[in-house]
Amino acid sequence: MHIAPFIGRVKLAHLSPAHVQRLRDKLIEEGRSRDMARRVVASLGALLSSAMSYGKIARNVVHDAARLRRGRDRRLEGRHERKLEIGVDIPTKDEIRAMLNAAEGRWRPLIITTVFTGLRASELRGLTWNDVDLTAETLTVRQRADHWNAIGSPKSAAGKRTVPLTPMTVNTLKEWRLACPRGGHNLVFPNTVGKLERHGTIRLFGLGPLQLKAGITTDRRRPKYGLHSLRHAAASLFIEEGWSAKRVQTVMGHSSIQMTFNVYGHLFPNPDDDREAMRRLQARLVG
């Protein structure tokens, strides 16, 4: 009921960690709970372990997929052990302005959307025009394109969200929709023939030349900032605008508010700022 209908036709020798991720995403899309999807994948892992014991396969791709996730989680934990720094991990405002001014062609709408929405790279790559409402000035995240270019559900339930758009983003997307290459997925940011764009291509041919032109890097093959840095930039702008931590969590698609504080807590106003604000509030009311 849960495995054969989705990957039953795949040869054992052809199974890969990507199939495991696609199975998990497909189960959730078809209405199974995340807990059910987890248990199904665990059952698949048990089946593959049995197959290994009979010499039918050389490796268990479920275990491989789990190792990849654990490695990524460790990298994320290490990345957030220290505070993100403006000018190192997050572009400065001058650098953001320089990138916005230098962006052109098919990279311009991608950069503008990233800076002003904070979408993840996978969410940008999987975004479709069906989920962009330029009249309401919002976009809705319903899917993502993973590392293996498979389209599936967002990272967590919180990943499905509606994000407001700035006027600049709306106008840019209106222009881009007329020139955007058409493809079967109706993607907002496809490659030149309408198919899924690879993350490496964005970095090498989009971000590198853009930041070289903006005077941020001296090597087009080594951009100073990746798409995730632009996501951080969006969060920092939201916080500077006075958004609450809960609002930042929702728009960024974090699974918990603790994650928001772990990554961006140091960017929120500190207690000294609060005390000064209360003094100003009292002064305006009673002098």
Wavefront OBJ file of the C-alpha trace (Angstrom):
o trace
v 0.000 0.000 0.000
v 2.784 2.453 0.781
v 5.941 1.271 -0.989
v 5.156 -0.781 -4.092
v 2.775 1.789 -5.659
v 5.491 4.440 -5.643
v 8.842 2.697 -6.196
v 7.827 -0.882 -6.889
v 9.025 -0.687 -10.497
v 12.525 0.515 -9.587
v 15.212 -2.159 -9.840
v 17.016 -2.826 -6.577
v 20.336 -2.057 -8.228
v 19.015 1.330 -9.338
v 17.728 2.484 -5.950
v 19.416 5.611 -4.611
v 19.010 7.955 -1.613
v 17.059 10.243 -3.975
v 14.375 7.557 -4.313
v 14.032 7.484 -0.528
v 13.521 11.254 -0.364
v 11.030 11.167 -3.230
v 9.117 8.330 -1.571
v 8.888 10.291 1.682
v 7.700 13.424 -0.146
v 5.212 11.517 -2.284
v 3.660 9.782 0.737
v 3.075 13.150 2.410
v 1.680 14.655 -0.804
v -0.739 11.713 -1.061
v -2.134 12.396 2.399
v -0.047 10.221 4.726
v 1.083 11.826 7.954
v 4.757 12.612 8.479
v 4.886 9.943 11.160
v 3.425 7.404 8.730
v 5.949 8.443 6.066
v 8.766 7.951 8.592
v 7.522 4.465 9.469
v 7.153 3.500 5.811
v 10.748 4.543 5.115
v 11.853 2.544 8.153
v 10.028 -0.483 6.764
v 11.745 0.017 3.415
v 15.072 0.085 5.253
v 14.244 -3.226 6.943
v 13.327 -4.793 3.601
v 16.589 -3.611 2.069
v 18.564 -4.944 5.043
v 16.976 -8.330 4.391
v 17.863 -8.055 0.702
v 21.483 -7.327 1.662
v 21.586 -10.448 3.841
v 20.549 -12.498 0.785
v 23.152 -10.805 -1.404
v 20.542 -9.101 -3.582
v 22.006 -5.619 -3.092
v 25.334 -4.200 -1.962
v 24.049 -1.274 0.126
v 21.018 -0.003 1.972
v 20.081 3.347 0.436
v 17.739 4.158 3.336
v 20.743 4.115 5.667
v 22.713 6.169 3.121
v 19.938 8.771 3.010
v 19.858 8.906 6.819
v 23.640 9.468 6.933
v 23.311 12.304 4.442
v 20.635 13.944 6.573
v 22.662 13.534 9.762
v 25.706 15.032 8.070
v 23.664 17.980 6.882
v 22.185 18.456 10.366
v 25.674 18.487 11.879
v 26.795 21.071 9.350
v 23.781 23.235 10.163
v 24.428 22.929 13.895
v 28.058 23.894 13.380
v 27.066 26.796 11.185
v 24.903 28.232 13.970
v 27.330 27.667 16.853
v 28.636 31.160 16.253
v 26.581 34.271 15.626
v 25.995 35.271 12.022
v 27.991 38.368 11.149
v 26.955 41.248 8.919
v 29.482 41.488 6.095
v 30.607 37.880 6.580
v 27.545 35.648 6.642
v 24.956 38.312 5.838
v 25.472 40.971 3.140
v 25.633 44.551 4.328
v 22.955 46.941 3.112
v 25.446 48.501 0.717
v 26.263 45.052 -0.673
v 22.565 44.235 -1.049
v 21.992 47.503 -2.912
v 25.010 46.826 -5.131
v 23.670 43.361 -6.031
v 20.175 44.682 -6.733
v 21.617 47.387 -8.983
v 23.938 44.959 -10.797
v 21.402 42.152 -11.281
v 20.156 41.744 -14.834
v 18.603 39.230 -17.194
v 17.055 36.096 -15.746
v 19.031 36.453 -12.512
v 17.444 39.785 -11.567
v 13.988 38.433 -10.576
v 15.628 35.586 -8.652
v 17.886 37.897 -6.637
v 15.127 40.402 -5.888
v 12.712 37.679 -4.809
v 15.329 36.070 -2.574
v 16.333 39.300 -0.846
v 12.764 40.379 -0.125
v 11.158 37.014 0.742
v 13.889 34.907 2.347
v 12.869 31.737 0.497
v 15.258 28.803 0.626
v 17.148 27.902 -2.548
v 15.131 24.692 -2.879
v 11.874 26.651 -2.521
v 12.914 29.195 -5.143
v 13.843 26.447 -7.567
v 10.525 24.666 -7.011
v 8.299 27.770 -7.057
v 5.599 27.785 -9.761
v 3.599 30.610 -11.270
v 0.454 28.927 -9.928
v 1.647 29.851 -6.444
v 2.386 33.510 -7.188
v -0.521 35.926 -6.748
v 0.657 39.267 -8.082
v -2.737 40.858 -7.465
v -2.701 39.976 -3.770
v 1.080 40.616 -3.735
v 1.878 37.270 -2.134
v 3.454 33.950 -3.019
v 2.737 30.594 -1.399
v 5.379 27.952 -0.767
v 3.891 24.514 -1.436
v 6.861 22.533 -2.756
v 10.620 22.514 -3.210
v 13.225 21.024 -5.540
v 15.666 18.911 -3.543
v 19.398 18.248 -4.001
v 18.589 15.569 -6.587
v 16.219 17.868 -8.533
v 13.149 15.973 -7.343
v 10.114 18.150 -6.621
v 8.402 17.370 -3.326
v 6.939 18.803 -0.131
v 8.713 21.522 1.917
v 11.130 20.524 4.676
v 8.415 20.625 7.350
v 4.760 21.507 7.831
v 5.867 25.065 8.677
v 7.531 25.250 5.262
v 4.113 25.579 3.623
v 3.404 29.277 4.052
v 2.286 32.474 2.343
v 4.878 35.239 2.033
v 4.128 38.921 1.317
v 5.826 40.629 -1.633
v 7.291 44.108 -1.903
v 6.153 46.378 -4.771
v 9.596 45.995 -6.377
v 9.258 42.216 -6.300
v 5.746 42.346 -7.753
v 6.764 44.637 -10.630
v 9.866 42.585 -11.388
v 7.892 39.321 -11.451
v 5.241 40.874 -13.703
v 7.944 41.712 -16.244
v 9.690 38.357 -15.800
v 6.495 36.357 -16.342
v 6.368 37.625 -19.926
v 9.935 36.488 -20.663
v 10.150 33.396 -18.450
v 10.920 30.161 -20.365
v 7.940 27.811 -20.313
v 8.180 24.211 -19.219
v 6.119 21.359 -17.903
v 6.403 22.436 -14.258
v 5.459 26.095 -14.909
v 8.447 27.184 -12.829
v 9.109 30.814 -11.914
v 12.898 30.418 -12.004
v 13.657 27.630 -14.506
v 16.740 27.198 -16.637
v 16.837 28.574 -20.159
v 14.690 25.727 -21.544
v 12.030 25.782 -18.825
v 13.366 22.916 -16.709
v 14.600 22.816 -13.130
v 17.624 25.017 -12.578
v 20.552 23.466 -10.726
v 21.827 25.127 -7.592
v 25.410 24.939 -8.874
v 24.414 26.796 -12.044
v 22.860 29.602 -10.013
v 26.038 29.948 -7.981
v 28.486 29.716 -10.882
v 26.671 31.688 -13.573
v 24.362 33.868 -11.483
v 25.786 34.826 -8.109
v 29.460 34.758 -9.108
v 29.314 37.162 -12.088
v 26.749 39.317 -10.256
v 28.955 39.830 -7.204
v 31.991 40.424 -9.395
v 30.076 43.166 -11.212
v 28.878 44.587 -7.886
v 32.456 44.769 -6.587
v 31.795 42.243 -3.800
v 34.182 39.541 -5.035
v 37.214 39.448 -7.317
v 36.659 35.884 -8.547
v 33.461 35.096 -10.435
v 33.852 31.428 -9.505
v 33.878 32.258 -5.798
v 30.921 34.449 -4.820
v 31.152 35.837 -1.313
v 27.478 35.135 -0.644
v 25.269 32.217 -1.626
v 21.497 32.100 -1.777
v 21.384 31.134 1.901
v 23.203 34.359 2.773
v 20.533 36.288 0.893
v 17.931 34.393 2.927
v 19.731 35.606 6.063
v 19.678 39.115 4.623
v 15.899 38.980 4.249
v 15.494 37.834 7.858
v 17.727 40.638 9.100
v 15.633 43.173 7.160
v 12.421 41.752 8.625
v 13.847 42.054 12.145
v 15.101 45.579 11.545
v 11.616 46.488 10.356
v 10.322 45.530 13.788
v 8.733 42.162 13.019
v 8.121 39.912 16.008
v 10.054 36.668 16.337
v 6.831 34.755 15.688
v 6.230 36.633 12.443
v 9.825 36.037 11.327
v 9.453 32.335 12.137
v 6.279 32.086 10.059
v 7.576 33.907 6.994
v 10.948 32.143 7.067
v 9.247 28.748 7.426
v 11.119 27.679 10.565
v 9.700 24.600 12.275
v 9.973 26.240 15.720
v 10.501 29.667 17.200
v 13.561 28.245 18.971
v 15.182 27.777 15.579
v 14.477 31.427 14.785
v 16.147 32.536 18.013
v 19.067 30.132 17.537
v 19.879 31.656 14.162
v 18.751 35.279 14.482
v 18.277 35.903 18.219
v 21.240 38.273 18.401
v 19.672 40.497 15.725
v 16.551 41.224 17.772
v 16.483 44.295 20.077
v 18.175 43.660 23.407
v 16.737 44.508 26.860
v 18.561 47.842 26.927
v 16.703 48.825 23.763
v 13.432 47.791 25.429
v 14.133 49.918 28.505
v 14.894 52.953 26.385
v 11.705 52.375 24.398
v 9.666 52.264 27.622
v 11.202 55.555 28.761
v 10.189 57.160 25.465
v 6.701 55.696 25.768
v 6.309 57.208 29.273
v 7.706 60.534 28.159
v 5.189 60.805 25.327
v 2.299 60.037 27.679
v 3.037 61.898 30.905
v 6.187 63.893 30.160
l 1 2 3 4 5 6 7 8 9 10 11 12 13 14 15 16 17 18 19 20 21 22 23 24 25 26 27 28 29 30 31 32 33 34 35 36 37 38 39 40 41 42 43 44 45 46 47 48 49 50 51 52 53 54 55 56 57 58 59 60 61 62 63 64 65 66 67 68 69 70 71 72 73 74 75 76 77 78 79 80 81 82 83 84 85 86 87 88 89 90 91 92 93 94 95 96 97 98 99 100 101 102 103 104 105 106 107 108 109 110 111 112 113 114 115 116 117 118 119 120 121 122 123 124 125 126 127 128 129 130 131 132 133 134 135 136 137 138 139 140 141 142 143 144 145 146 147 148 149 150 151 152 153 154 155 156 157 158 159 160 161 162 163 164 165 166 167 168 169 170 171 172 173 174 175 176 177 178 179 180 181 182 183 184 185 186 187 188 189 190 191 192 193 194 195 196 197 198 199 200 201 202 203 204 205 206 207 208 209 210 211 212 213 214 215 216 217 218 219 220 221 222 223 224 225 226 227 228 229 230 231 232 233 234 235 236 237 238 239 240 241 242 243 244 245 246 247 248 249 250 251 252 253 254 255 256 257 258 259 260 261 262 263 264 265 266 267 268 269 270 271 272 273 274 275 276 277 278 279 280 281 282 283 284 285 286 287
